[in-house]
């Protein structure tokens, strides 16, 4: 109790809690993100309850994959991408199969991926491994 009291009494005024925060992220932060998404991305209202935040790319990927995919499902990843995703996805706790979607041009990034390459990778992934559950769009 003495240690706890010392911590509580020494915290800055702007910190309202010394315990765990909401597992989906702080309310003020999620509200700010929702406001940004509403105005600049979705062009419609995004409610803060539709936003979840976490720290670390690996944690984010694992949380998303646990929610969206089952072990053995395929995740399409347009190249070029961070090669660490291969180990993040195939981690035994997740068990998702990374499947590369080739770029139209490696020298002209503006061309990006084509619908033809995406469809071909989808069909190949499905034939080779079964269900394609996720399309992971990232910037390398």
C-alpha positions as CSV (number, residue, x, y, z in Angstrom):
1,X,0.0,0.0,0.0
2,X,2.8,2.5,0.8
3,X,4.4,2.0,-2.6
4,X,1.1,2.2,-4.4
5,X,0.3,5.4,-2.5
6,X,3.6,6.9,-3.4
7,X,3.1,6.1,-7.1
8,X,-0.4,7.5,-7.1
9,X,0.6,10.7,-5.3
10,X,3.6,11.2,-7.6
11,X,1.8,10.8,-11.0
12,X,1.5,13.9,-13.1
13,X,-1.9,15.6,-13.0
14,X,-2.8,14.7,-16.7
15,X,-2.5,10.9,-16.0
16,X,-5.9,9.7,-14.8
17,X,-5.1,6.0,-14.3
18,X,-2.2,4.0,-12.8
19,X,-3.8,0.6,-13.9
20,X,-4.5,-1.0,-17.2
21,X,-6.1,1.0,-19.9
22,X,-8.8,-0.1,-22.3
23,X,-7.4,-3.1,-24.2
24,X,-8.6,-1.5,-27.5
25,X,-6.6,1.7,-26.7
26,X,-7.1,4.9,-24.9
27,X,-10.5,6.6,-25.4
28,X,-9.0,10.0,-26.3
29,X,-6.5,8.5,-28.8
30,X,-9.2,6.3,-30.5
31,X,-11.5,9.4,-30.6
32,X,-8.8,11.4,-32.4
33,X,-8.1,8.5,-34.8
34,X,-11.8,8.2,-35.6
35,X,-12.1,11.9,-36.2
36,X,-9.1,11.8,-38.6
37,X,-10.5,8.7,-40.4
38,X,-14.0,10.4,-40.7
39,X,-12.6,13.5,-42.2
40,X,-9.8,12.4,-44.4
41,X,-10.2,8.7,-45.2
42,X,-13.7,7.3,-45.0
43,X,-15.5,10.6,-45.8
44,X,-18.2,9.5,-43.4
45,X,-18.5,9.2,-39.6
46,X,-16.2,6.6,-38.0
47,X,-17.1,6.0,-34.4
48,X,-14.4,5.5,-31.9
49,X,-15.8,2.2,-30.9
50,X,-14.9,1.0,-34.4
51,X,-11.2,1.8,-33.8
52,X,-8.7,-0.4,-31.9
53,X,-5.1,0.5,-31.4
54,X,-2.1,-1.4,-30.1
55,X,1.6,-1.1,-29.9
56,X,3.9,-2.9,-32.3
57,X,3.5,-4.2,-35.8
58,X,3.8,-7.8,-34.8
59,X,1.1,-7.5,-32.2
60,X,-1.2,-5.8,-34.7
61,X,-0.6,-8.5,-37.3
62,X,-1.2,-11.3,-34.8
63,X,-4.4,-9.7,-33.5
64,X,-5.7,-9.2,-37.0
65,X,-4.8,-12.6,-38.2
66,X,-6.3,-14.3,-35.1
67,X,-9.5,-12.4,-35.9
68,X,-9.6,-12.9,-39.7
69,X,-7.9,-16.2,-40.5
70,X,-7.4,-19.7,-39.4
71,X,-4.2,-21.7,-39.4
72,X,-3.5,-22.9,-42.9
73,X,-5.3,-19.9,-44.5
74,X,-3.5,-17.8,-47.1
75,X,-2.5,-14.1,-46.7
76,X,-1.8,-12.3,-50.0
77,X,1.0,-9.7,-49.7
78,X,1.8,-7.5,-52.7
79,X,5.6,-7.1,-53.2
80,X,7.8,-5.4,-52.4
81,X,7.1,-5.9,-48.7
82,X,8.9,-6.2,-45.4
83,X,10.3,-9.8,-45.4
84,X,9.8,-10.0,-41.6
85,X,6.1,-10.5,-42.4
86,X,6.9,-14.0,-43.6
87,X,7.9,-15.1,-40.1
88,X,5.2,-13.0,-38.4
89,X,2.5,-14.8,-40.5
90,X,3.9,-18.3,-40.4
91,X,4.6,-18.1,-36.6
92,X,3.2,-21.4,-35.2
93,X,0.7,-19.4,-33.0
94,X,-0.8,-17.9,-36.2
95,X,0.0,-20.4,-38.9
96,X,-1.1,-18.3,-41.8
97,X,0.7,-18.9,-45.2
98,X,2.2,-15.8,-46.7
99,X,1.7,-15.7,-50.5
100,X,3.5,-13.0,-52.6
101,X,1.6,-11.0,-55.2
102,X,4.2,-9.7,-57.7
103,X,4.3,-6.0,-58.6
104,X,3.7,-4.9,-62.2
105,X,7.0,-3.1,-62.2
106,X,9.8,-3.0,-59.6
107,X,11.2,0.2,-61.2
108,X,7.9,2.1,-61.4
109,X,6.2,2.0,-58.0
110,X,3.3,4.1,-59.2
111,X,2.1,1.1,-61.3
112,X,1.7,-0.9,-58.1
113,X,-0.1,-4.1,-58.3
114,X,-2.5,-5.0,-61.1
115,X,-5.9,-6.7,-60.8
116,X,-4.6,-9.4,-63.1
117,X,-1.6,-10.2,-60.7
118,X,-3.9,-10.0,-57.7
119,X,-6.4,-12.4,-59.2
120,X,-3.7,-14.8,-60.4
121,X,-2.1,-14.9,-56.9
122,X,-5.5,-15.4,-55.3
123,X,-6.2,-18.4,-57.6
124,X,-2.7,-19.9,-57.1
125,X,-3.0,-19.5,-53.3
126,X,-6.4,-21.0,-53.2
127,X,-5.4,-24.0,-55.4
128,X,-2.2,-24.6,-53.4
129,X,-3.4,-24.0,-49.9
130,X,-7.2,-23.6,-49.7
131,X,-8.8,-20.5,-48.3
132,X,-7.4,-17.0,-49.0
133,X,-8.5,-15.1,-46.0
134,X,-6.4,-11.9,-45.9
135,X,-5.0,-9.3,-48.3
136,X,-2.3,-7.4,-46.4
137,X,-1.6,-4.0,-48.0
138,X,1.5,-2.3,-46.6
139,X,4.3,0.1,-47.5
140,X,7.6,-1.8,-47.4
